Amino acid sequence: MLTPEENEVLTRVTGEAPMAKLMRQHWTPVCLIEEVAEPDGKPLRVEALGESYVAFRDTKGRVGLLDEKCPHRKASLVYGRNEDCGLRCLYHGWKMDVDGNILAMSSEPEGSPLKDKVKARAYPVKEWGGFVWAWLGDPKEVPEFDPPAFAPTEDTPVSILKIRVPANWAQIHEGQIDSAHSSSLHSSDMKPAKVESAASDDKSWYRPSTDKSPRMQTQTTSYGFHYAAIRKPIKDAKTHNYLRITEFVAPYYSLIPPNNNYKVASVIVPINDDETAFHFIAWGGPNVPSTEEWRRFAHAVPGTDIDHKWRPVRTLENDFLQDREAMKEGDFTGVKGIPNQDIVMWVSMGSRVQRHTDVLGASDLAIVEFRRIMVDAANKVAEGGKAIGTQEPRVPQAKIASHEGVYPKTVDWRTLVDAEEKLDAAE
């Protein structure tokens, strides 16, 4: 368990909090590309790490990210006019381009020198892997963008669902790296089956194991850590293990073991201390579902399961629309959709878990590792150090991958990860 002071370090992600400073040393996925797809379209309010911004795509198709408030009198630019390669504030007609340059000051005398003395705060952005990424850190130290493992190339197929969750980032990450819970919470959707390795169709995911009590082993990396959940397989249980190896890439995402059709990742971005933008991703396999198919599979369809601001219709106030009759008939949770089942657990904990009161077991080894690594990493930043995953020698994110499969018991799961890294290094 963590002390209350350590829990503050882990969960506070706004202002000058150490974890906020750590996150600002990484490129941050601040919104989906689909949210700013239209040139001269509606500006988008973007919220991340306790701050508000405005994103827009200009007439030439360039994406800009500015502070939400106009530098003049601090009215919101979200309601501004996006036209003629700039965003014009409604209040007095000040107009800014994607670089923050002031193009017009309707309220000022013609020829006023003020226009050349003022600039809106603009943030470097990169469109990649379905996201708009922004550099929210020191503008004098903008690093080269490193493509994430779930989109190693620009043409990697990626399908993303997004849900705004009223819970702190850390408990959501802990849920994504917790392999043990899937055998219970998701048992109606992740079904034991006589398959050679993890498989999927448009109804369920399938695993070659009935084992609900995995043995956990972890290994620290320069970018976070990876761990193996070791289960007994249905076939050859005396001589083989079923291995599921998950990667946590600090601070924003995890790579979940793949199935036969596609790979899986989760991207978790704090909105503030008590809300989080949760993204669940199918990517990079022989049969990646379309975005629409993926959202239907997960019961995260805009207009049906979530509203126009990505908030779920299933809430604590309506008991997450849990179907008790379906539970009587065999459905384990009475809640449709793997992410929605997770959200019930995350939100029911309260917006920020008080970790000094929880009781951990052997299956929580990855949770212990996550807490230790991230608290230590935040404290290091508070002392003036570099953020985890940013120091040399660095592992390019594109070289990181999750794994799963049935292997002889003589195989050490760490060699599977090492073998891939050595292969990548030789290429």
C-alpha positions as CSV (number, residue, x, y, z in Angstrom):
1,M,0.0,0.0,0.0
2,L,1.0,3.6,-0.4
3,T,1.1,6.3,2.3
4,P,-1.3,9.2,1.9
5,E,1.6,11.4,0.9
6,E,2.8,9.0,-1.8
7,N,-0.8,8.7,-3.1
8,E,-0.9,12.5,-3.5
9,V,2.3,12.3,-5.6
10,L,0.8,9.5,-7.7
11,T,-2.6,11.0,-8.3
12,R,-2.1,14.8,-8.5
13,V,-1.6,15.7,-12.2
14,T,-2.4,19.5,-12.3
15,G,-0.4,22.7,-11.9
16,E,3.1,22.2,-10.6
17,A,2.4,18.7,-9.1
18,P,5.5,16.5,-9.8
19,M,3.4,14.0,-11.9
20,A,2.1,16.9,-14.0
21,K,5.7,18.1,-14.6
22,L,6.7,14.5,-15.5
23,M,3.9,14.2,-18.1
24,R,4.7,17.5,-19.7
25,Q,8.1,16.1,-20.5
26,H,6.3,13.7,-22.9
27,W,4.3,14.4,-26.1
28,T,0.7,14.2,-24.9
29,P,-2.2,12.8,-27.0
30,V,-4.7,15.7,-26.4
31,C,-7.6,14.8,-28.7
32,L,-8.6,12.6,-31.6
33,I,-7.9,13.7,-35.1
34,E,-11.6,13.1,-35.9
35,E,-12.5,15.8,-33.5
36,V,-10.8,18.5,-35.6
37,A,-11.1,16.9,-39.0
38,E,-12.9,19.8,-40.8
39,P,-10.9,22.8,-42.1
40,D,-12.5,25.9,-40.8
41,G,-14.7,23.7,-38.6
42,K,-16.0,24.2,-35.1
43,P,-13.1,24.8,-32.6
44,L,-12.6,22.2,-29.9
45,R,-12.1,22.7,-26.2
46,V,-9.2,20.4,-25.2
47,E,-8.6,19.6,-21.5
48,A,-5.5,18.0,-20.2
49,L,-3.4,18.1,-17.0
50,G,-5.8,20.6,-15.5
51,E,-5.5,23.1,-18.3
52,S,-7.9,24.2,-21.1
53,Y,-6.9,24.7,-24.7
54,V,-8.5,25.3,-28.0
55,A,-7.8,23.1,-31.1
56,F,-8.8,24.0,-34.6
57,R,-7.9,23.0,-38.2
58,D,-7.4,26.1,-40.4
59,T,-8.3,26.8,-44.0
60,K,-5.1,25.1,-45.2
61,G,-5.7,22.0,-43.1
62,R,-3.1,22.8,-40.4
63,V,-4.0,21.9,-36.8
64,G,-3.4,24.6,-34.1
65,L,-3.5,24.3,-30.4
66,L,-3.7,27.6,-28.3
67,D,-4.5,28.4,-24.8
68,E,-8.3,28.5,-24.6
69,K,-8.5,32.1,-23.4
70,C,-7.9,35.0,-25.7
71,P,-4.8,37.0,-24.7
72,H,-6.8,40.2,-24.8
73,R,-9.6,40.0,-22.2
74,K,-9.6,36.2,-21.6
75,A,-12.8,35.3,-23.4
76,S,-13.0,31.7,-24.6
77,L,-11.7,31.1,-28.2
78,V,-13.8,27.9,-28.3
79,Y,-16.7,30.1,-29.5
80,G,-14.6,32.0,-32.0
81,R,-14.9,32.1,-35.8
82,N,-12.5,29.7,-37.6
83,E,-12.0,31.3,-40.9
84,D,-9.3,32.5,-43.4
85,C,-6.4,30.7,-41.7
86,G,-7.1,32.0,-38.2
87,L,-9.3,31.9,-35.1
88,R,-11.1,35.1,-34.4
89,C,-12.3,35.9,-30.9
90,L,-16.0,37.0,-30.9
91,Y,-15.5,39.6,-28.2
92,H,-13.3,42.2,-30.0
93,G,-12.3,40.5,-33.2
94,W,-8.7,39.6,-32.3
95,K,-7.6,36.9,-34.7
96,M,-4.8,34.3,-34.2
97,D,-3.2,31.8,-36.5
98,V,-2.0,28.2,-35.6
99,D,1.4,29.6,-34.5
100,G,-0.2,32.2,-32.2
101,N,0.6,35.2,-34.4
102,I,-2.0,38.0,-34.1
103,L,-3.4,38.6,-37.6
104,A,-5.9,41.2,-36.7
105,M,-7.1,43.5,-33.9
106,S,-10.5,44.8,-34.9
107,S,-10.8,46.9,-31.7
108,E,-7.4,48.7,-32.1
109,P,-6.6,51.7,-34.3
110,E,-5.3,50.9,-37.8
111,G,-1.5,50.7,-37.7
112,S,-1.4,50.0,-33.9
113,P,2.0,48.5,-32.9
114,L,0.3,46.3,-30.3
115,K,-0.4,43.6,-32.9
116,D,3.3,42.9,-33.3
117,K,3.9,42.9,-29.6
118,V,1.4,40.3,-28.6
119,K,1.3,36.6,-29.3
120,A,-1.1,33.9,-28.2
121,R,0.5,30.8,-26.6
122,A,0.7,28.1,-29.3
123,Y,1.8,24.5,-28.7
124,P,3.7,22.3,-31.2
125,V,1.4,19.5,-32.5
126,K,1.8,16.3,-34.4
127,E,-1.0,14.2,-36.0
128,W,-0.2,10.5,-35.7
129,G,-2.0,7.2,-35.0
130,G,-5.5,8.8,-34.8
131,F,-4.4,11.4,-32.2
132,V,-3.3,15.0,-32.2
133,W,-0.3,15.0,-29.9
134,A,0.9,18.2,-28.3
135,W,4.1,19.3,-26.6
136,L,2.9,21.0,-23.4
137,G,6.3,21.3,-21.8
138,D,9.1,23.8,-22.1
139,P,8.8,25.5,-25.5
140,K,12.6,25.8,-25.6
141,E,13.1,22.1,-25.3
142,V,10.8,20.4,-27.9
143,P,12.0,16.9,-28.6
144,E,11.5,15.0,-31.8
145,F,8.2,13.1,-31.9
146,D,8.7,9.4,-31.2
147,P,5.9,7.3,-32.8
148,P,4.1,5.3,-30.2
149,A,4.3,1.5,-30.2
150,F,0.6,1.2,-31.2
151,A,1.2,3.3,-34.4
152,P,4.8,2.6,-35.4
153,T,4.2,4.0,-38.9
154,E,1.8,6.6,-40.3
155,D,-0.2,3.9,-42.2
156,T,-0.7,1.6,-39.2
157,P,-4.4,0.7,-39.0
158,V,-5.8,2.2,-35.8
159,S,-9.4,2.2,-34.4
160,I,-10.0,4.1,-31.2
161,L,-12.9,4.5,-28.8
162,K,-12.9,7.4,-26.4
163,I,-14.7,7.7,-23.0
164,R,-14.5,10.5,-20.5
165,V,-14.3,8.8,-17.1
166,P,-14.9,10.5,-13.7
167,A,-11.9,8.9,-12.1
168,N,-8.3,9.6,-11.6
169,W,-5.7,8.5,-14.2
170,A,-3.9,6.1,-11.8
171,Q,-6.8,3.8,-11.0
172,I,-7.5,3.5,-14.7
173,H,-3.9,2.6,-15.5
174,E,-4.0,0.1,-12.7
175,G,-7.0,-1.5,-14.2
176,Q,-5.4,-1.8,-17.6
177,I,-2.2,-3.5,-16.3
178,D,-4.2,-5.9,-14.0
179,S,-4.3,-9.2,-15.9
180,A,-6.0,-11.0,-13.0
181,H,-9.3,-9.1,-13.1
182,S,-10.1,-10.1,-16.6
183,S,-10.8,-13.8,-15.6
184,S,-13.6,-12.5,-13.4
185,L,-14.9,-9.1,-14.4
186,H,-14.7,-9.9,-18.2
187,S,-15.5,-13.6,-17.9
188,S,-18.7,-13.3,-20.1
189,D,-16.7,-11.6,-22.9
190,M,-13.2,-13.2,-22.5
191,K,-14.1,-16.9,-22.7
192,P,-11.9,-20.0,-22.1
193,A,-11.8,-22.0,-25.4
194,K,-9.8,-24.7,-27.0
195,V,-7.8,-22.3,-29.2
196,E,-4.0,-22.4,-29.8
197,S,-3.6,-18.8,-28.6
198,A,-5.8,-15.8,-28.0
199,A,-8.5,-15.4,-30.6
200,S,-11.5,-13.0,-31.3
201,D,-14.6,-12.6,-33.4
202,D,-17.3,-9.9,-33.4
203,K,-18.9,-11.3,-30.2
204,S,-16.1,-12.2,-27.8
205,W,-12.4,-12.8,-27.1
206,Y,-11.2,-16.3,-26.4
207,R,-8.3,-17.6,-24.4
208,P,-6.7,-21.1,-24.1
209,S,-7.0,-21.2,-20.3
210,T,-9.5,-21.5,-17.5
211,D,-7.0,-20.4,-14.9
212,K,-8.3,-17.4,-12.8
213,S,-5.3,-17.1,-10.6
214,P,-2.2,-16.2,-12.6
215,R,1.3,-16.1,-11.2
216,M,2.7,-12.6,-11.8
217,Q,6.3,-11.7,-12.6
218,T,7.6,-8.2,-13.5
219,Q,10.7,-6.6,-14.9
220,T,11.6,-2.9,-14.8
221,T,12.5,-1.2,-18.1
222,S,13.8,2.3,-19.1
223,Y,10.3,3.3,-20.2
224,G,8.2,1.7,-17.5
225,F,7.9,-2.1,-17.0
226,H,6.6,-5.3,-18.5
227,Y,5.1,-8.2,-16.7
228,A,3.9,-11.7,-17.3
229,A,0.7,-13.3,-16.2
230,I,1.4,-17.0,-16.1
231,R,-1.6,-19.3,-16.3
232,K,-2.3,-23.0,-16.8
233,P,-3.4,-23.7,-20.4
234,I,-6.3,-25.9,-21.2
235,K,-4.0,-28.2,-23.2
236,D,-0.7,-29.7,-22.0
237,A,-1.0,-28.0,-18.6
238,K,1.7,-30.3,-17.1
239,T,4.4,-29.2,-19.6
240,H,3.3,-25.7,-20.8
241,N,2.3,-22.3,-19.6
242,Y,-0.1,-19.8,-21.1
243,L,1.8,-16.4,-21.0
244,R,0.3,-12.9,-21.3
245,I,3.0,-10.2,-21.4
246,T,1.8,-6.6,-20.9
247,E,3.9,-3.5,-21.4
248,F,3.4,-0.2,-19.5
249,V,4.9,2.7,-21.4
250,A,5.0,5.6,-19.0
251,P,3.2,7.8,-18.6
252,Y,0.3,7.4,-21.0
253,Y,-0.3,4.0,-22.4
254,S,-0.2,0.2,-22.1
255,L,0.1,-2.5,-24.6
256,I,-2.3,-5.4,-23.9
257,P,-1.5,-8.9,-25.3
258,P,-2.9,-9.3,-28.8
259,N,-5.3,-11.8,-30.4
260,N,-5.2,-13.5,-33.8
261,N,-6.9,-10.6,-35.5
262,Y,-5.5,-7.4,-34.0
263,K,-3.4,-5.9,-31.2
264,V,-4.8,-3.9,-28.3
265,A,-3.6,-0.8,-26.4
266,S,-5.1,1.7,-24.0
267,V,-4.1,5.4,-23.8
268,I,-5.0,7.2,-20.6
269,V,-4.7,11.0,-20.4
270,P,-5.5,12.9,-17.3
271,I,-8.1,15.7,-17.8
272,N,-7.6,16.8,-14.2
273,D,-7.1,15.2,-10.8
274,D,-10.6,13.6,-10.9
275,E,-11.3,13.0,-14.6
276,T,-9.5,11.1,-17.4
277,A,-9.8,10.6,-21.1
278,F,-9.7,6.8,-21.6
279,H,-9.0,5.5,-25.1
280,F,-9.2,1.8,-26.1
281,I,-7.4,0.9,-29.3
282,A,-7.5,-2.0,-31.8
283,W,-4.5,-1.8,-34.2
284,G,-1.9,-3.4,-36.4
285,G,-3.2,-6.9,-37.1
286,P,-4.5,-8.9,-40.1
287,N,-8.1,-8.0,-39.4
288,V,-8.3,-4.7,-37.5
289,P,-12.0,-3.7,-37.1
290,S,-13.1,-0.4,-38.4
291,T,-13.7,2.4,-35.9
292,E,-17.4,1.9,-36.1
293,E,-17.1,-1.9,-35.6
294,W,-14.8,-1.5,-32.7
295,R,-17.1,1.0,-30.9
296,R,-20.1,-1.3,-31.5
297,F,-18.1,-4.3,-30.1
298,A,-17.2,-2.4,-27.0
299,H,-20.6,-0.8,-26.6
300,A,-19.0,2.7,-26.8
301,V,-21.0,4.2,-29.7
302,P,-21.3,8.0,-29.7
303,G,-25.0,9.0,-29.5
304,T,-26.0,5.6,-28.0
305,D,-23.5,4.7,-25.2
306,I,-21.7,8.1,-24.8
307,D,-22.8,11.6,-25.4
308,H,-21.3,14.3,-27.8
309,K,-18.7,15.1,-25.1
310,W,-17.6,11.5,-24.7
311,R,-19.3,11.1,-21.3
312,P,-20.9,7.6,-20.8
313,V,-24.7,7.3,-20.4
314,R,-24.0,4.6,-17.8
315,T,-23.3,6.5,-14.5
316,L,-23.1,5.9,-10.8
317,E,-26.4,7.7,-10.4
318,N,-28.2,5.2,-12.7
319,D,-26.3,2.2,-11.4
320,F,-24.6,1.9,-14.8
321,L,-27.8,0.5,-16.2
322,Q,-26.8,-2.8,-14.8
323,D,-29.1,-5.6,-16.0
324,R,-29.8,-7.9,-13.0
325,E,-32.0,-10.2,-15.0
326,A,-29.2,-10.8,-17.4
327,M,-27.0,-11.7,-14.4
328,K,-29.5,-14.3,-13.3
329,E,-29.3,-15.8,-16.8
330,G,-25.6,-16.1,-16.7
331,D,-24.0,-12.8,-17.6
332,F,-21.4,-12.1,-15.0
333,T,-21.7,-8.3,-14.7
334,G,-25.0,-7.4,-16.3
335,V,-23.1,-4.6,-18.2
336,K,-22.3,-4.9,-21.9
337,G,-18.9,-4.0,-23.2
338,I,-15.5,-4.7,-21.8
339,P,-14.6,-1.0,-21.2
340,N,-17.9,-0.3,-19.6
341,Q,-17.4,-3.2,-17.1
342,D,-14.0,-1.6,-16.2
343,I,-15.6,1.8,-15.8
344,V,-18.1,0.5,-13.3
345,M,-15.1,-0.6,-11.1
346,W,-13.0,2.5,-11.6
347,V,-15.9,5.0,-10.9
348,S,-17.3,3.0,-8.0
349,M,-13.9,3.4,-6.2
350,G,-14.4,7.2,-5.9
351,S,-12.7,9.7,-8.1
352,R,-9.3,9.2,-6.3
353,V,-8.6,6.0,-4.5
354,Q,-7.1,6.2,-1.0
355,R,-4.4,3.6,-1.4
356,H,-3.2,3.4,2.2
357,T,-6.4,1.5,3.0
358,D,-6.5,-1.1,0.2
359,V,-5.4,-4.7,0.7
360,L,-3.1,-6.2,-2.0
361,G,-2.5,-9.8,-2.8
362,A,-0.1,-11.9,-4.9
363,S,-2.0,-11.1,-8.1
364,D,-1.4,-7.4,-7.6
365,L,2.3,-7.5,-8.3
366,A,2.0,-5.3,-11.4
367,I,0.0,-2.8,-9.4
368,V,2.7,-2.6,-6.8
369,E,5.3,-2.1,-9.6
370,F,3.3,0.7,-11.2
371,R,2.9,2.6,-8.0
372,R,6.5,2.2,-7.0
373,I,7.9,3.2,-10.4
374,M,5.6,6.2,-11.0
375,V,6.0,7.7,-7.4
376,D,9.7,7.3,-7.7
377,A,9.7,8.9,-11.2
378,A,7.6,11.8,-10.1
379,N,9.8,12.5,-7.1
380,K,12.8,12.4,-9.3
381,V,11.3,15.1,-11.5
382,A,10.4,17.2,-8.4
383,E,14.1,17.1,-7.6
384,G,15.0,18.5,-11.0
385,G,15.6,15.2,-12.8
386,K,14.5,13.9,-16.2
387,A,11.2,12.1,-16.7
388,I,11.0,8.4,-17.0
389,G,11.5,7.2,-20.6
390,T,13.3,10.4,-21.8
391,Q,16.9,9.7,-20.9
392,E,19.4,8.0,-23.1
393,P,19.9,5.3,-24.0
394,R,16.2,5.1,-24.9
395,V,14.2,2.3,-26.4
396,P,12.3,3.6,-29.4
397,Q,8.6,3.1,-28.7
398,A,8.1,1.3,-32.0
399,K,10.3,-1.5,-30.7
400,I,8.1,-2.2,-27.7
401,A,5.5,-5.0,-28.0
402,S,3.2,-7.1,-25.9
403,H,3.0,-10.9,-26.3
404,E,0.9,-13.9,-25.5
405,G,0.9,-17.6,-26.3
406,V,1.3,-21.2,-24.9
407,Y,5.0,-22.0,-24.3
408,P,6.9,-24.9,-22.7
409,K,7.5,-24.4,-19.0
410,T,11.2,-24.3,-19.8
411,V,10.8,-20.9,-21.6
412,D,11.5,-17.8,-19.5
413,W,9.1,-15.1,-20.7
414,R,11.8,-12.5,-20.4
415,T,13.7,-14.2,-23.3
416,L,10.7,-13.6,-25.5
417,V,11.0,-9.8,-25.0
418,D,14.8,-9.9,-25.2
419,A,14.6,-11.9,-28.5
420,E,12.4,-9.2,-30.1
421,E,14.6,-6.3,-28.9
422,K,17.7,-8.1,-30.2
423,L,16.0,-8.8,-33.6
424,D,14.9,-5.1,-33.9
425,A,18.4,-3.9,-33.0
426,A,19.9,-6.1,-35.8
427,E,17.5,-4.7,-38.5
